Amino acid sequence: MKQLVVIVLMGLLQFPEAASSQEHYTLNKLLKNAVENSHAMKKATLQESESNAKRKEIAATGLPQVEGDLSYSRMGIPDIEIPQEMAENLPENIAPLLGGLSDINALHTSSAGLTVSQLLYSKAYLTGVKQAKKAEELYKVMLQKTEEEVINEVSTMYNKVQASKASLKILDENIEALEQLYEILQLQYENDFVKLTDVSRLKVTVTNLKTQRETLQNGIQIQKRFLKIMAGLPVEEEITLDTISAEQVTERRPSPGFFSLENLPTYQLLQKQNELAELEIESGKAAYYPNLAAFGQFSYSSYATEFQFKNFNNMNTIGLQATIPIFSSGKRKQKVLQSQLKLEQNMEDMKLNSKYLDANYKNASNSLLSAWSNLQDQKENKELANEVYEQVKLQYDEGMASLTDLLNVETSLLEAENLFNQQLLKYNLAEIELLKATGKLKTLIN
C-alpha cells in the first residue's frame, strides 16, 4: 500500500499539469483570445484578405497580358476519280499532277503563337482600381466593427457569468448557515426544546435553496459554454474566471466620456459606403470614354500533306485597338442615374444613423448614471438588511426572537443581496454599452 502511494505521488510530481487542468481567465485574457481566435474574427480577417486579393486582381488587368496557343488539325481529303474521257483531254503537264493528288489523303495544319496586349488608357480601369482600394478600406473598417462586436458580446456574457457566480456564492453561504441552524434545531427537537414544525419549516427552506442552487449552477455552465464559443475557446476546455470586485465599481462615479461620430466603426462604415457609391457614379460616367490598347501577335504555322512538325513560317502582327462608345440608347445614362439615386439613399441612411448613434450615446450615459445611483441604493439596502439579520440572529440565539422572525430576515437579506447583484450586473452592462456608444470598447483590452 505504501509503495502505491509513493508511485502516485511521484506521478503527480512528474506531471503537475495533470493535477490542475483548468485554465484561469481574466476578462482581459478572454478578450485577447477572442480577438485572435473567435470564429467571427477569423471570418472577418479572411474577408479582408479576400478584398486585398480582389484589388490585386483588378490592378493586374491593366498590366501586360501574355497568352500562348498551340493547335493542330487534320483535314481528310476524299478520293478524286476523274473519268477517262476527261483525263485524255487534259494537257500533258497536268496529268502527272492529278496522279500525285490521288496519293494525298489529308492536309495537316500546325501552328504556335504568342499574343501580347497592354492596356494604354481606360477610364473604367482607373475607376475600378479606386473602387477596389476603397472596398479594401471598407473591409478593414468591417474588421474593426467585428472586433468591437466580439468584445461587446464576450464582455457582456462574462459579466452575466460573474453575476450568476456571485448569486451562487450567496446561496452557498445561506445554505451553509441554515444547515448549521438545522443541526442545532434537530438536537433541540430531540430534547423537546422546539416543535417538529419548526424543524420541518427550516428543512423545507434549505431544500428550496438547494434547488435554486442546482438551477443556478446549471445556468452558469450554460453561460460558460456560450462564453467559450464567443471567445474562441474549445467548449470541452475547463476554465475558471477571475472575480470582479464590487467595491471598486461602486466607489467611483462614472463619467459619460467624450463622444465623436468619427470614432465609431458603424459611422466609418457608412462613410466608406458613401465613398464607394460616389465611385460607382464615376464608374458609370467612365463608360462614355474610349479605351485604347496595344497588341502584338507572333505565330508560326505549318501546312503539309503528312504529319510533321517542321517547315514553319512565321507571321507577326502588331497594332493598336481603340474602343469608342457612340450610342447605347440611354443605357449608360440610366446606369449613372441609378448610382446617383443610390448615393442619395446612402446619404439619408447616414443622416438617420447619425441621429441614432447620438441618441445611443445619450441613452447610454443616462443609463450608466441611473444604474450607478441605483447601485448605491442597493448597496445601502444590502448593508441595512445585513444589520437587521445580525440583530435578529442575536435575539434568536438569546431566545428573544422566533424562528419565523429569523427566517423572514434571512429571506430579506437573500433578496437584498440578489437585488444588489442584479443591479451590479446592470451597471456593468451599462458601462459596456457606453464604451460601445463612444467607440472605446477596445480599452477593455488595452
NORNOR-V769033 format. One record per residue. N is the residue number from 1. RES is the residue in three letters. OMEGA is omega in whole degrees, -180 to 180 (none if undefined). Layout:
# NORNOR-V769033
n->N res->RES omega->OMEGA
n->N res->RES omega->OMEGA
This chain:
# NORNOR-V769033
n->1 res->MET omega->179
n->2 res->LYS omega->179
n->3 res->GLN omega->179
n->4 res->LEU omega->179
n->5 res->VAL omega->-180
n->6 res->VAL omega->-180
n->7 res->ILE omega->179
n->8 res->VAL omega->-180
n->9 res->LEU omega->179
n->10 res->MET omega->178
n->11 res->GLY omega->179
n->12 res->LEU omega->179
n->13 res->LEU omega->-177
n->14 res->GLN omega->-180
n->15 res->PHE omega->-177
n->16 res->PRO omega->-177
n->17 res->GLU omega->180
n->18 res->ALA omega->-179
n->19 res->ALA omega->-179
n->20 res->SER omega->-175
n->21 res->SER omega->-178
n->22 res->GLN omega->178
n->23 res->GLU omega->-179
n->24 res->HIS omega->-177
n->25 res->TYR omega->166
n->26 res->THR omega->178
n->27 res->LEU omega->-180
n->28 res->ASN omega->-180
n->29 res->LYS omega->178
n->30 res->LEU omega->-178
n->31 res->LEU omega->178
n->32 res->LYS omega->179
n->33 res->ASN omega->-179
n->34 res->ALA omega->-180
n->35 res->VAL omega->-178
n->36 res->GLU omega->-168
n->37 res->ASN omega->-178
n->38 res->SER omega->-178
n->39 res->HIS omega->-180
n->40 res->ALA omega->-180
n->41 res->MET omega->178
n->42 res->LYS omega->179
n->43 res->LYS omega->180
n->44 res->ALA omega->178
n->45 res->THR omega->178
n->46 res->LEU omega->178
n->47 res->GLN omega->177
n->48 res->GLU omega->178
n->49 res->SER omega->178
n->50 res->GLU omega->179
n->51 res->SER omega->177
n->52 res->ASN omega->178
n->53 res->ALA omega->179
n->54 res->LYS omega->178
n->55 res->ARG omega->180
n->56 res->LYS omega->179
n->57 res->GLU omega->-179
n->58 res->ILE omega->179
n->59 res->ALA omega->-177
n->60 res->ALA omega->-180
n->61 res->THR omega->178
n->62 res->GLY omega->179
n->63 res->LEU omega->-178
n->64 res->PRO omega->178
n->65 res->GLN omega->-178
n->66 res->VAL omega->179
n->67 res->GLU omega->177
n->68 res->GLY omega->177
n->69 res->ASP omega->176
n->70 res->LEU omega->179
n->71 res->SER omega->176
n->72 res->TYR omega->178
n->73 res->SER omega->178
n->74 res->ARG omega->179
n->75 res->MET omega->-180
n->76 res->GLY omega->180
n->77 res->ILE omega->-179
n->78 res->PRO omega->177
n->79 res->ASP omega->-179
n->80 res->ILE omega->179
n->81 res->GLU omega->-180
n->82 res->ILE omega->179
n->83 res->PRO omega->-176
n->84 res->GLN omega->-179
n->85 res->GLU omega->-180
n->86 res->MET omega->-179
n->87 res->ALA omega->-179
n->88 res->GLU omega->-178
n->89 res->ASN omega->-179
n->90 res->LEU omega->176
n->91 res->PRO omega->-177
n->92 res->GLU omega->-179
n->93 res->ASN omega->179
n->94 res->ILE omega->-177
n->95 res->ALA omega->178
n->96 res->PRO omega->179
n->97 res->LEU omega->179
n->98 res->LEU omega->177
n->99 res->GLY omega->178
n->100 res->GLY omega->180
n->101 res->LEU omega->-179
n->102 res->SER omega->179
n->103 res->ASP omega->-179
n->104 res->ILE omega->-180
n->105 res->ASN omega->-176
n->106 res->ALA omega->176
n->107 res->LEU omega->-178
n->108 res->HIS omega->-179
n->109 res->THR omega->178
n->110 res->SER omega->179
n->111 res->SER omega->175
n->112 res->ALA omega->-176
n->113 res->GLY omega->180
n->114 res->LEU omega->179
n->115 res->THR omega->179
n->116 res->VAL omega->179
n->117 res->SER omega->180
n->118 res->GLN omega->176
n->119 res->LEU omega->-179
n->120 res->LEU omega->179
n->121 res->TYR omega->175
n->122 res->SER omega->177
n->123 res->LYS omega->179
n->124 res->ALA omega->180
n->125 res->TYR omega->-179
n->126 res->LEU omega->178
n->127 res->THR omega->179
n->128 res->GLY omega->177
n->129 res->VAL omega->178
n->130 res->LYS omega->180
n->131 res->GLN omega->-180
n->132 res->ALA omega->178
n->133 res->LYS omega->180
n->134 res->LYS omega->177
n->135 res->ALA omega->177
n->136 res->GLU omega->176
n->137 res->GLU omega->178
n->138 res->LEU omega->-179
n->139 res->TYR omega->174
n->140 res->LYS omega->176
n->141 res->VAL omega->177
n->142 res->MET omega->176
n->143 res->LEU omega->178
n->144 res->GLN omega->179
n->145 res->LYS omega->177
n->146 res->THR omega->179
n->147 res->GLU omega->178
n->148 res->GLU omega->179
n->149 res->GLU omega->178
n->150 res->VAL omega->178
n->151 res->ILE omega->-180
n->152 res->ASN omega->-178
n->153 res->GLU omega->-178
n->154 res->VAL omega->-180
n->155 res->SER omega->180
n->156 res->THR omega->-179
n->157 res->MET omega->178
n->158 res->TYR omega->-179
n->159 res->ASN omega->176
n->160 res->LYS omega->177
n->161 res->VAL omega->180
n->162 res->GLN omega->179
n->163 res->ALA omega->179
n->164 res->SER omega->178
n->165 res->LYS omega->178
n->166 res->ALA omega->178
n->167 res->SER omega->178
n->168 res->LEU omega->179
n->169 res->LYS omega->178
n->170 res->ILE omega->178
n->171 res->LEU omega->-180
n->172 res->ASP omega->-180
n->173 res->GLU omega->179
n->174 res->ASN omega->179
n->175 res->ILE omega->179
n->176 res->GLU omega->180
n->177 res->ALA omega->-179
n->178 res->LEU omega->177
n->179 res->GLU omega->175
n->180 res->GLN omega->178
n->181 res->LEU omega->180
n->182 res->TYR omega->178
n->183 res->GLU omega->179
n->184 res->ILE omega->-180
n->185 res->LEU omega->179
n->186 res->GLN omega->177
n->187 res->LEU omega->179
n->188 res->GLN omega->178
n->189 res->TYR omega->179
n->190 res->GLU omega->178
n->191 res->ASN omega->175
n->192 res->ASP omega->176
n->193 res->PHE omega->178
n->194 res->VAL omega->-179
n->195 res->LYS omega->178
n->196 res->LEU omega->-180
n->197 res->THR omega->178
n->198 res->ASP omega->179
n->199 res->VAL omega->-179
n->200 res->SER omega->179
n->201 res->ARG omega->-179
n->202 res->LEU omega->179
n->203 res->LYS omega->178
n->204 res->VAL omega->179
n->205 res->THR omega->180
n->206 res->VAL omega->-180
n->207 res->THR omega->179
n->208 res->ASN omega->179
n->209 res->LEU omega->178
n->210 res->LYS omega->176
n->211 res->THR omega->177
n->212 res->GLN omega->-180
n->213 res->ARG omega->-180
n->214 res->GLU omega->178
n->215 res->THR omega->-179
n->216 res->LEU omega->178
n->217 res->GLN omega->178
n->218 res->ASN omega->178
n->219 res->GLY omega->178
n->220 res->ILE omega->178
n->221 res->GLN omega->178
n->222 res->ILE omega->180
n->223 res->GLN omega->-179
n->224 res->LYS omega->177
n->225 res->ARG omega->178
n->226 res->PHE omega->180
n->227 res->LEU omega->-180
n->228 res->LYS omega->177
n->229 res->ILE omega->180
n->230 res->MET omega->-176
n->231 res->ALA omega->179
n->232 res->GLY omega->179
n->233 res->LEU omega->175
n->234 res->PRO omega->-178
n->235 res->VAL omega->-177
n->236 res->GLU omega->-179
n->237 res->GLU omega->178
n->238 res->GLU omega->-179
n->239 res->ILE omega->171
n->240 res->THR omega->-176
n->241 res->LEU omega->177
n->242 res->ASP omega->-179
n->243 res->THR omega->178
n->244 res->ILE omega->177
n->245 res->SER omega->-180
n->246 res->ALA omega->-177
n->247 res->GLU omega->-180
n->248 res->GLN omega->-179
n->249 res->VAL omega->-171
n->250 res->THR omega->-176
n->251 res->GLU omega->-177
n->252 res->ARG omega->177
n->253 res->ARG omega->-176
n->254 res->PRO omega->178
n->255 res->SER omega->-179
n->256 res->PRO omega->178
n->257 res->GLY omega->-176
n->258 res->PHE omega->-178
n->259 res->PHE omega->175
n->260 res->SER omega->180
n->261 res->LEU omega->-177
n->262 res->GLU omega->-178
n->263 res->ASN omega->-174
n->264 res->LEU omega->178
n->265 res->PRO omega->179
n->266 res->THR omega->179
n->267 res->TYR omega->178
n->268 res->GLN omega->178
n->269 res->LEU omega->178
n->270 res->LEU omega->178
n->271 res->GLN omega->-180
n->272 res->LYS omega->179
n->273 res->GLN omega->177
n->274 res->ASN omega->179
n->275 res->GLU omega->176
n->276 res->LEU omega->178
n->277 res->ALA omega->177
n->278 res->GLU omega->178
n->279 res->LEU omega->177
n->280 res->GLU omega->175
n->281 res->ILE omega->179
n->282 res->GLU omega->179
n->283 res->SER omega->177
n->284 res->GLY omega->179
n->285 res->LYS omega->-180
n->286 res->ALA omega->180
n->287 res->ALA omega->178
n->288 res->TYR omega->-175
n->289 res->TYR omega->177
n->290 res->PRO omega->175
n->291 res->ASN omega->-180
n->292 res->LEU omega->-180
n->293 res->ALA omega->175
n->294 res->ALA omega->-179
n->295 res->PHE omega->176
n->296 res->GLY omega->180
n->297 res->GLN omega->-179
n->298 res->PHE omega->-173
n->299 res->SER omega->177
n->300 res->TYR omega->-176
n->301 res->SER omega->179
n->302 res->SER omega->178
n->303 res->TYR omega->-177
n->304 res->ALA omega->179
n->305 res->THR omega->175
n->306 res->GLU omega->-177
n->307 res->PHE omega->179
n->308 res->GLN omega->176
n->309 res->PHE omega->179
n->310 res->LYS omega->-179
n->311 res->ASN omega->179
n->312 res->PHE omega->175
n->313 res->ASN omega->-178
n->314 res->ASN omega->179
n->315 res->MET omega->-176
n->316 res->ASN omega->180
n->317 res->THR omega->173
n->318 res->ILE omega->-179
n->319 res->GLY omega->176
n->320 res->LEU omega->178
n->321 res->GLN omega->178
n->322 res->ALA omega->176
n->323 res->THR omega->-174
n->324 res->ILE omega->177
n->325 res->PRO omega->-178
n->326 res->ILE omega->-176
n->327 res->PHE omega->-179
n->328 res->SER omega->180
n->329 res->SER omega->177
n->330 res->GLY omega->-178
n->331 res->LYS omega->-179
n->332 res->ARG omega->-180
n->333 res->LYS omega->-179
n->334 res->GLN omega->178
n->335 res->LYS omega->177
n->336 res->VAL omega->180
n->337 res->LEU omega->178
n->338 res->GLN omega->180
n->339 res->SER omega->178
n->340 res->GLN omega->178
n->341 res->LEU omega->177
n->342 res->LYS omega->178
n->343 res->LEU omega->179
n->344 res->GLU omega->177
n->345 res->GLN omega->179
n->346 res->ASN omega->179
n->347 res->MET omega->177
n->348 res->GLU omega->177
n->349 res->ASP omega->-179
n->350 res->MET omega->178
n->351 res->LYS omega->-179
n->352 res->LEU omega->-179
n->353 res->ASN omega->176
n->354 res->SER omega->178
n->355 res->LYS omega->179
n->356 res->TYR omega->-180
n->357 res->LEU omega->177
n->358 res->ASP omega->178
n->359 res->ALA omega->178
n->360 res->ASN omega->179
n->361 res->TYR omega->-179
n->362 res->LYS omega->178
n->363 res->ASN omega->179
n->364 res->ALA omega->178
n->365 res->SER omega->180
n->366 res->ASN omega->-179
n->367 res->SER omega->-179
n->368 res->LEU omega->179
n->369 res->LEU omega->178
n->370 res->SER omega->179
n->371 res->ALA omega->179
n->372 res->TRP omega->179
n->373 res->SER omega->179
n->374 res->ASN omega->179
n->375 res->LEU omega->177
n->376 res->GLN omega->179
n->377 res->ASP omega->-180
n->378 res->GLN omega->177
n->379 res->LYS omega->177
n->380 res->GLU omega->-180
n->381 res->ASN omega->179
n->382 res->LYS omega->179
n->383 res->GLU omega->179
n->384 res->LEU omega->179
n->385 res->ALA omega->179
n->386 res->ASN omega->177
n->387 res->GLU omega->179
n->388 res->VAL omega->180
n->389 res->TYR omega->-180
n->390 res->GLU omega->179
n->391 res->GLN omega->-179
n->392 res->VAL omega->177
n->393 res->LYS omega->178
n->394 res->LEU omega->178
n->395 res->GLN omega->179
n->396 res->TYR omega->179
n->397 res->ASP omega->180
n->398 res->GLU omega->178
n->399 res->GLY omega->-178
n->400 res->MET omega->178
n->401 res->ALA omega->-178
n->402 res->SER omega->177
n->403 res->LEU omega->178
n->404 res->THR omega->178
n->405 res->ASP omega->-179
n->406 res->LEU omega->180
n->407 res->LEU omega->179
n->408 res->ASN omega->-179
n->409 res->VAL omega->175
n->410 res->GLU omega->177
n->411 res->THR omega->180
n->412 res->SER omega->179
n->413 res->LEU omega->179
n->414 res->LEU omega->179
n->415 res->GLU omega->-180
n->416 res->ALA omega->179
n->417 res->GLU omega->179
n->418 res->ASN omega->177
n->419 res->LEU omega->177
n->420 res->PHE omega->179
n->421 res->ASN omega->178
n->422 res->GLN omega->179
n->423 res->GLN omega->176
n->424 res->LEU omega->176
n->425 res->LEU omega->179
n->426 res->LYS omega->180
n->427 res->TYR omega->-180
n->428 res->ASN omega->179
n->429 res->LEU omega->177
n->430 res->ALA omega->178
n->431 res->GLU omega->177
n->432 res->ILE omega->-180
n->433 res->GLU omega->177
n->434 res->LEU omega->177
n->435 res->LEU omega->177
n->436 res->LYS omega->-178
n->437 res->ALA omega->180
n->438 res->THR omega->178
n->439 res->GLY omega->-176
n->440 res->LYS omega->-179
n->441 res->LEU omega->-178
n->442 res->LYS omega->177
n->443 res->THR omega->177
n->444 res->LEU omega->177
n->445 res->ILE omega->-173
n->446 res->ASN omega->none
